């Protein structure tokens, strides 16, 4: 299973992005604490997690937000891998 994690500059930005995604998709987006493995990239403790199916919706709604990075999270049982797709 794969998700997108968008690391943002504040909880306010995370909430705004999650609301934008949720208004345009049936796949839920939610504000989460940034996974520990990604803290080295940002220093921010808030991110938005959503389905990989929402990648185009995510990219179309980044305007005006302080984005620290965009990652794909792949899960295989208890193993998690992260891939930077920030471009």
C-alpha contacts under 8 A as a table, 3 or more apart, distances in Angstrom:
res1	aa1	res2	aa2	distance
1	X	74	X	5.93
1	X	75	X	5.54
1	X	76	X	7.20
2	X	51	X	6.85
2	X	52	X	6.02
2	X	72	X	6.62
2	X	73	X	5.51
2	X	74	X	4.56
2	X	75	X	6.37
3	X	49	X	6.60
3	X	50	X	5.61
3	X	51	X	4.54
3	X	52	X	4.73
3	X	72	X	5.71
3	X	73	X	5.24
3	X	74	X	6.77
4	X	48	X	7.92
4	X	49	X	5.68
4	X	50	X	5.40
4	X	51	X	5.93
4	X	52	X	5.30
4	X	55	X	7.20
4	X	70	X	6.99
4	X	71	X	5.67
4	X	72	X	4.63
4	X	73	X	6.09
5	X	47	X	6.37
5	X	48	X	5.54
5	X	49	X	4.62
5	X	50	X	6.72
5	X	70	X	5.82
5	X	71	X	5.16
5	X	72	X	6.22
5	X	73	X	6.85
6	X	47	X	5.36
6	X	48	X	5.14
6	X	49	X	6.63
6	X	67	X	7.21
6	X	68	X	7.59
6	X	69	X	5.91
6	X	70	X	4.51
6	X	71	X	6.41
7	X	14	X	7.91
7	X	34	X	6.97
7	X	42	X	7.31
7	X	44	X	7.16
7	X	46	X	6.44
7	X	47	X	4.37
7	X	48	X	6.64
7	X	67	X	6.05
7	X	68	X	5.21
7	X	69	X	5.19
7	X	70	X	6.28
8	X	11	X	7.63
8	X	13	X	6.27
8	X	14	X	5.99
8	X	44	X	6.91
8	X	46	X	6.37
8	X	47	X	5.70
8	X	48	X	7.80
8	X	65	X	7.47
8	X	66	X	5.75
8	X	67	X	4.52
8	X	68	X	5.29
8	X	69	X	7.25
9	X	13	X	6.59
9	X	14	X	7.83
9	X	44	X	6.17
9	X	46	X	7.56
9	X	65	X	7.82
9	X	66	X	5.18
9	X	67	X	6.17
9	X	68	X	6.50
10	X	13	X	5.27
10	X	14	X	6.35
10	X	44	X	7.14
10	X	45	X	7.94
10	X	46	X	6.44
10	X	66	X	7.89
11	X	14	X	4.94
11	X	15	X	6.09
11	X	31	X	7.94
11	X	46	X	5.77
11	X	47	X	7.87
12	X	15	X	5.17
12	X	16	X	6.22
13	X	16	X	5.09
13	X	17	X	6.12
13	X	65	X	5.98
13	X	66	X	7.11
14	X	17	X	5.23
14	X	18	X	6.13
14	X	31	X	6.02
14	X	46	X	6.59
14	X	47	X	5.91
14	X	48	X	5.84
15	X	18	X	5.18
15	X	19	X	6.17
15	X	30	X	7.94
15	X	31	X	6.40
15	X	48	X	7.99
16	X	19	X	5.22
16	X	20	X	6.23
17	X	20	X	5.08
17	X	21	X	6.22
17	X	48	X	7.37
17	X	58	X	7.87
17	X	61	X	6.93
17	X	62	X	7.26
18	X	21	X	5.20
18	X	22	X	6.03
18	X	29	X	5.22
18	X	30	X	5.67
18	X	31	X	6.64
18	X	48	X	6.31
19	X	22	X	5.07
19	X	23	X	6.11
19	X	29	X	7.69
20	X	23	X	5.32
20	X	24	X	6.68
20	X	61	X	6.79
21	X	24	X	5.34
21	X	25	X	6.07
21	X	28	X	7.78
21	X	29	X	6.36
21	X	54	X	7.76
21	X	57	X	6.43
21	X	58	X	6.53
21	X	61	X	7.49
22	X	25	X	5.33
22	X	26	X	6.86
22	X	27	X	7.21
22	X	28	X	5.92
22	X	29	X	5.95
24	X	57	X	7.39
25	X	28	X	7.18
25	X	54	X	7.33
25	X	57	X	7.91
27	X	50	X	7.03
27	X	51	X	6.31
27	X	53	X	7.77
27	X	54	X	7.27
28	X	50	X	6.10
28	X	51	X	7.35
29	X	48	X	6.51
29	X	49	X	5.58
29	X	50	X	4.41
29	X	51	X	7.44
30	X	48	X	5.49
30	X	49	X	5.54
30	X	50	X	6.72
31	X	46	X	6.78
31	X	47	X	5.70
31	X	48	X	4.56
31	X	49	X	6.48
32	X	46	X	5.83
32	X	47	X	5.34
32	X	48	X	5.89
32	X	49	X	6.75
33	X	45	X	5.35
33	X	46	X	4.77
33	X	47	X	6.02
34	X	38	X	6.62
34	X	39	X	6.62
34	X	44	X	7.10
34	X	45	X	4.98
34	X	46	X	5.12
34	X	47	X	5.23
35	X	38	X	5.54
35	X	39	X	6.72
36	X	39	X	5.29
36	X	40	X	7.93
37	X	40	X	6.94
38	X	41	X	5.53
38	X	42	X	7.06
39	X	42	X	5.39
39	X	43	X	5.14
39	X	44	X	6.68
39	X	45	X	7.29
40	X	43	X	6.27
41	X	68	X	7.78
41	X	69	X	7.74
42	X	68	X	5.95
42	X	69	X	7.56
44	X	47	X	7.96
50	X	54	X	6.81
51	X	54	X	5.60
51	X	55	X	7.65
52	X	55	X	5.55
52	X	72	X	7.46
53	X	56	X	7.84
54	X	57	X	5.15
54	X	58	X	6.04
55	X	58	X	5.07
55	X	59	X	6.23
56	X	59	X	5.14
56	X	60	X	6.11
57	X	60	X	5.14
57	X	61	X	6.35
58	X	61	X	5.35
58	X	62	X	6.59
59	X	62	X	5.71
60	X	63	X	7.51
62	X	65	X	5.70
62	X	67	X	7.42
67	X	70	X	7.82
69	X	84	X	7.33
69	X	85	X	7.80
69	X	86	X	5.40
70	X	84	X	6.06
70	X	85	X	5.55
70	X	86	X	4.68
71	X	82	X	6.12
71	X	83	X	5.26
71	X	84	X	4.51
71	X	85	X	5.40
71	X	86	X	6.83
72	X	82	X	5.57
72	X	83	X	5.12
72	X	84	X	6.61
72	X	85	X	6.95
73	X	80	X	6.55
73	X	81	X	5.67
73	X	82	X	4.70
73	X	83	X	6.70
74	X	80	X	5.63
74	X	81	X	5.21
74	X	82	X	6.47
75	X	78	X	6.94
75	X	79	X	5.72
75	X	80	X	4.65
75	X	81	X	6.63
76	X	79	X	5.17
76	X	80	X	6.51
